[in-house]
Amino acid sequence: MGDAAGYESHFGSMLPNLREGSRVAERLRCALEAHGIKLPSLIGGYPVNATAMVDLGGCRADVAESLAVLLEAVPVE
């Protein structure tokens, strides 16, 4: 039982960051799709050092270029 409790304690503490990564990935997916850009492998990632992560994944060069064009059109503050 000690092993199971340790496993649950370790991975249970990751759940909020897993959820946050997934939430942010979905928000980014929606924002990109509103501009006609789709990153098929965009997902919430596993936390690193207790920090929520998003895996942007791979994409075709034309999709990356569309994303660059979109970002270049936004003024940098």
TORPA-4810 file (N, C-alpha, C, O; in nm, 3 decimals):
<nodes>
NODE_1_0.081_-0.119_0.000_0.000_0.000_0.000_0.085_0.125_0.000_0.044_0.227_-0.056_M
NODE_2_0.199_0.121_0.060_0.286_0.237_0.063_0.324_0.282_-0.077_0.329_0.402_-0.104_G
NODE_3_0.349_0.186_-0.165_0.385_0.221_-0.303_0.268_0.287_-0.375_0.287_0.386_-0.446_D
NODE_4_0.150_0.233_-0.357_0.031_0.290_-0.422_0.004_0.431_-0.372_-0.030_0.520_-0.450_A
NODE_5_0.019_0.450_-0.242_-0.005_0.583_-0.185_0.098_0.682_-0.237_0.064_0.797_-0.267_A
NODE_6_0.223_0.640_-0.249_0.327_0.726_-0.303_0.302_0.762_-0.449_0.321_0.876_-0.490_G
NODE_7_0.258_0.663_-0.526_0.226_0.684_-0.668_0.114_0.785_-0.682_0.123_0.878_-0.762_Y
NODE_8_0.007_0.767_-0.603_-0.108_0.858_-0.609_-0.069_0.998_-0.564_-0.111_1.097_-0.623_E
NODE_9_0.013_1.005_-0.460_0.058_1.135_-0.410_0.140_1.208_-0.515_0.121_1.327_-0.538_S
NODE_10_0.231_1.137_-0.580_0.318_1.199_-0.681_0.238_1.245_-0.802_0.247_1.361_-0.842_H
NODE_11_0.162_1.155_-0.860_0.088_1.189_-0.981_-0.035_1.272_-0.953_-0.078_1.350_-1.039_F
NODE_12_-0.093_1.257_-0.835_-0.207_1.341_-0.797_-0.169_1.488_-0.791_-0.249_1.575_-0.825_G
NODE_13_-0.046_1.515_-0.748_-0.002_1.654_-0.740_0.020_1.714_-0.879_0.025_1.836_-0.894_S
NODE_14_0.032_1.628_-0.982_0.050_1.676_-1.119_-0.081_1.716_-1.185_-0.081_1.790_-1.284_M
NODE_15_-0.193_1.668_-1.132_-0.322_1.689_-1.199_-0.356_1.835_-1.226_-0.399_1.866_-1.337_L
NODE_16_-0.339_1.926_-1.131_-0.372_2.066_-1.162_-0.291_2.121_-1.280_-0.344_2.194_-1.363_P
NODE_17_-0.163_2.085_-1.287_-0.079_2.133_-1.398_-0.111_2.062_-1.529_-0.100_2.122_-1.636_N
NODE_18_-0.151_1.935_-1.522_-0.196_1.865_-1.642_-0.321_1.932_-1.697_-0.333_1.956_-1.817_L
NODE_19_-0.414_1.964_-1.608_-0.539_2.030_-1.649_-0.511_2.169_-1.706_-0.570_2.209_-1.807_R
NODE_20_-0.420_2.242_-1.642_-0.386_2.377_-1.690_-0.324_2.370_-1.829_-0.358_2.450_-1.916_E
NODE_21_-0.233_2.277_-1.850_-0.172_2.261_-1.982_-0.277_2.229_-2.088_-0.273_2.284_-2.198_G
NODE_22_-0.369_2.142_-2.056_-0.477_2.106_-2.150_-0.568_2.225_-2.177_-0.609_2.248_-2.291_S
NODE_23_-0.599_2.301_-2.073_-0.685_2.418_-2.089_-0.621_2.521_-2.181_-0.685_2.575_-2.271_R
NODE_24_-0.493_2.548_-2.158_-0.423_2.648_-2.238_-0.404_2.598_-2.381_-0.415_2.677_-2.475_V
NODE_25_-0.377_2.470_-2.399_-0.364_2.414_-2.534_-0.494_2.432_-2.611_-0.493_2.469_-2.729_A
NODE_26_-0.606_2.407_-2.546_-0.737_2.424_-2.612_-0.762_2.571_-2.644_-0.815_2.603_-2.751_E
NODE_27_-0.726_2.660_-2.554_-0.743_2.804_-2.581_-0.660_2.846_-2.701_-0.709_2.919_-2.787_R
NODE_28_-0.535_2.800_-2.707_-0.448_2.832_-2.821_-0.503_2.772_-2.949_-0.501_2.836_-3.054_L
NODE_29_-0.552_2.647_-2.941_-0.609_2.582_-3.060_-0.724_2.666_-3.116_-0.731_2.689_-3.237_R
NODE_30_-0.813_2.712_-3.030_-0.927_2.793_-3.074_-0.881_2.926_-3.133_-0.934_2.970_-3.235_C
NODE_31_-0.784_2.990_-3.069_-0.735_3.119_-3.119_-0.669_3.103_-3.256_-0.689_3.186_-3.345_A
NODE_32_-0.592_2.997_-3.273_-0.527_2.974_-3.402_-0.630_2.940_-3.509_-0.622_2.989_-3.621_L
NODE_33_-0.725_2.854_-3.475_-0.827_2.814_-3.573_-0.912_2.931_-3.617_-0.963_2.932_-3.729_E
NODE_34_-0.930_3.032_-3.530_-1.005_3.152_-3.568_-0.934_3.227_-3.681_-0.995_3.305_-3.753_A
NODE_35_-0.804_3.201_-3.695_-0.724_3.262_-3.802_-0.690_3.162_-3.911_-0.604_3.188_-3.996_H
NODE_36_-0.758_3.047_-3.910_-0.738_2.947_-4.014_-0.611_2.866_-3.999_-0.565_2.806_-4.096_G
NODE_37_-0.553_2.862_-3.880_-0.429_2.788_-3.856_-0.460_2.670_-3.765_-0.521_2.685_-3.660_I
NODE_38_-0.417_2.550_-3.809_-0.442_2.430_-3.730_-0.310_2.358_-3.702_-0.236_2.324_-3.795_K
NODE_39_-0.282_2.336_-3.574_-0.167_2.255_-3.532_-0.223_2.123_-3.480_-0.267_2.116_-3.365_L
NODE_40_-0.223_2.018_-3.563_-0.289_1.893_-3.526_-0.233_1.826_-3.401_-0.307_1.755_-3.332_P
NODE_41_-0.106_1.846_-3.371_-0.049_1.777_-3.256_-0.039_1.865_-3.133_0.036_1.832_-3.040_S
NODE_42_-0.111_1.976_-3.129_-0.113_2.067_-3.014_-0.189_2.000_-2.899_-0.308_1.970_-2.913_L
NODE_43_-0.121_1.977_-2.787_-0.185_1.913_-2.671_-0.125_1.968_-2.542_-0.018_2.028_-2.542_I
NODE_44_-0.197_1.947_-2.433_-0.141_1.977_-2.302_-0.034_1.874_-2.273_-0.054_1.755_-2.298_G
NODE_45_0.079_1.917_-2.220_0.189_1.827_-2.193_0.200_1.792_-2.046_0.123_1.840_-1.963_G
NODE_46_0.297_1.708_-2.016_0.324_1.672_-1.878_0.398_1.786_-1.810_0.485_1.848_-1.870_Y
NODE_47_0.364_1.815_-1.686_0.431_1.923_-1.613_0.581_1.898_-1.601_0.626_1.784_-1.588_P
NODE_48_0.657_2.005_-1.605_0.801_1.999_-1.584_0.832_2.094_-1.468_0.797_2.212_-1.472_V
NODE_49_0.898_2.041_-1.366_0.931_2.121_-1.248_0.808_2.193_-1.193_0.813_2.312_-1.162_N
NODE_50_0.698_2.119_-1.182_0.571_2.171_-1.129_0.517_2.289_-1.211_0.450_2.377_-1.156_A
NODE_51_0.547_2.291_-1.339_0.499_2.396_-1.429_0.415_2.333_-1.539_0.458_2.237_-1.603_T
NODE_52_0.296_2.387_-1.562_0.210_2.337_-1.670_0.279_2.359_-1.804_0.344_2.462_-1.825_A
NODE_53_0.266_2.262_-1.893_0.332_2.269_-2.022_0.231_2.245_-2.135_0.129_2.180_-2.114_M
NODE_54_0.262_2.297_-2.253_0.185_2.272_-2.374_0.282_2.222_-2.480_0.384_2.285_-2.505_V
NODE_55_0.250_2.108_-2.541_0.331_2.055_-2.651_0.274_2.109_-2.781_0.162_2.077_-2.820_D
NODE_56_0.353_2.193_-2.847_0.307_2.251_-2.974_0.316_2.148_-3.086_0.242_2.157_-3.184_L
NODE_57_0.404_2.053_-3.073_0.415_1.945_-3.170_0.471_1.991_-3.303_0.513_2.105_-3.319_G
NODE_58_0.472_1.899_-3.396_0.522_1.930_-3.530_0.411_1.982_-3.619_0.293_1.957_-3.595_G
NODE_59_0.451_2.054_-3.722_0.353_2.101_-3.820_0.424_2.120_-3.953_0.546_2.127_-3.960_C
NODE_60_0.345_2.129_-4.059_0.400_2.153_-4.192_0.459_2.293_-4.197_0.419_2.382_-4.122_R
NODE_61_0.555_2.312_-4.286_0.622_2.442_-4.299_0.523_2.552_-4.337_0.537_2.665_-4.291_A
NODE_62_0.425_2.521_-4.421_0.329_2.626_-4.460_0.243_2.670_-4.342_0.202_2.786_-4.335_D
NODE_63_0.215_2.578_-4.251_0.138_2.614_-4.131_0.224_2.703_-4.041_0.175_2.803_-3.989_V
NODE_64_0.350_2.668_-4.023_0.440_2.749_-3.942_0.455_2.888_-4.003_0.463_2.988_-3.931_A
NODE_65_0.461_2.896_-4.136_0.472_3.026_-4.202_0.346_3.109_-4.181_0.354_3.230_-4.159_E
NODE_66_0.231_3.045_-4.187_0.105_3.117_-4.161_0.103_3.172_-4.020_0.055_3.284_-3.997_S
NODE_67_0.153_3.095_-3.926_0.160_3.141_-3.787_0.257_3.258_-3.775_0.229_3.355_-3.704_L
NODE_68_0.370_3.252_-3.844_0.468_3.362_-3.842_0.408_3.488_-3.902_0.428_3.597_-3.848_A
NODE_69_0.336_3.475_-4.011_0.272_3.590_-4.075_0.172_3.654_-3.979_0.168_3.776_-3.967_V
NODE_70_0.093_3.573_-3.913_-0.006_3.623_-3.817_0.063_3.698_-3.704_0.021_3.807_-3.668_L
NODE_71_0.167_3.640_-3.648_0.237_3.703_-3.537_0.309_3.830_-3.580_0.314_3.927_-3.504_L
NODE_72_0.364_3.831_-3.700_0.433_3.951_-3.750_0.335_4.068_-3.770_0.376_4.184_-3.766_E
NODE_73_0.208_4.037_-3.792_0.107_4.141_-3.813_0.063_4.208_-3.683_-0.001_4.313_-3.685_A
NODE_74_0.097_4.148_-3.570_0.057_4.200_-3.439_0.168_4.293_-3.389_0.284_4.253_-3.384_V
NODE_75_0.132_4.417_-3.354_0.235_4.509_-3.302_0.298_4.454_-3.174_0.229_4.399_-3.088_P
NODE_76_0.428_4.470_-3.162_0.500_4.428_-3.042_0.497_4.545_-2.945_0.534_4.657_-2.979_V
NODE_77_0.454_4.515_-2.824_0.442_4.622_-2.724_0.573_4.645_-2.653_0.582_4.732_-2.566_E
</nodes>
